[in-house]
């Protein structure tokens, strides 16, 4: 797989989950902080769920997780290849 074949929604979802866990907060807490439902966060982080969310959601998630927005777009090729 090359970098142009990566589904950016899935990568952002992995990063949201990663930084949420690092922050030690639940999906429910993250949802409350950014003003969406717990179910919406669950769907974002689900490996099976369809990934559609707005730039606004990404921005709010980065604020709630106290990470730079660009961190949510980072791609770890080793992680992607070894899925």
FISE-427373 format. One record per residue (C-alpha): residue in three letters; x, y, z. Coordinates in steps of 0.02 Angstrom, whole numbers, plus 50000, padded with zeros to 5 digits. Last residue first. Example, Ala and Ser with C-alpha at 12.3 -4.5 7.8 and 13.67 -1.06 7.14 Angstrom:
<recs>
SER506844994750357;ALA506154977550390;
</recs>
This chain:
<recs>
UNK498404980250498;UNK500284978550471;UNK500404990150322;UNK499445004250407;UNK500415002950571;UNK502085002850481;UNK501515017550375;UNK501155028250528;UNK500115042350454;UNK499845058850543;UNK498175067350509;UNK497615068350691;UNK499295075750737;UNK498945090050615;UNK497555096250729;UNK498835099550868;UNK498405089551022;UNK497445094351180;UNK496205079951163;UNK494695091551173;UNK495535104151057;UNK496015090750931;UNK494265083550939;UNK493505100750907;UNK494585103150753;UNK494215085750687;UNK492355088550714;UNK492435105250623;UNK493355096950480;UNK491825086150464;UNK491495067850491;UNK491185052850383;UNK491975036150421;UNK490845021250393;UNK490955009350539;UNK491844992650539;UNK493464997950623;UNK492455008050749;UNK493265024150810;UNK492115035750714;UNK490595024850753;UNK490965025250940;UNK491215044050932;UNK489505046050849;UNK488705034050974;UNK489365044651119;UNK488395059051042;UNK489195075250987;UNK489615091451077;UNK491505091151074;UNK491795089151260;UNK490285077751284;UNK490865065951147;UNK492615065251220;UNK491885060951391;UNK490775047451317;UNK492205039951217;UNK493155038351379;UNK494635048551436;UNK496395043451483;UNK497255056651377;UNK498295042951297;UNK496685033551261;UNK495935048751176;UNK497555051551082;UNK497535033951009;UNK495665033850973;UNK495765050550883;UNK497305044250790;UNK496455028450731;UNK494935038650674;UNK496075050850581;UNK496875036150491;UNK495185028450448;UNK494575045150378;UNK496205046950280;UNK495915030650187;UNK497665026550129;UNK497915022649945;UNK498955038049907;UNK500225033650042;UNK500655017249960;UNK500005000050000;
</recs>
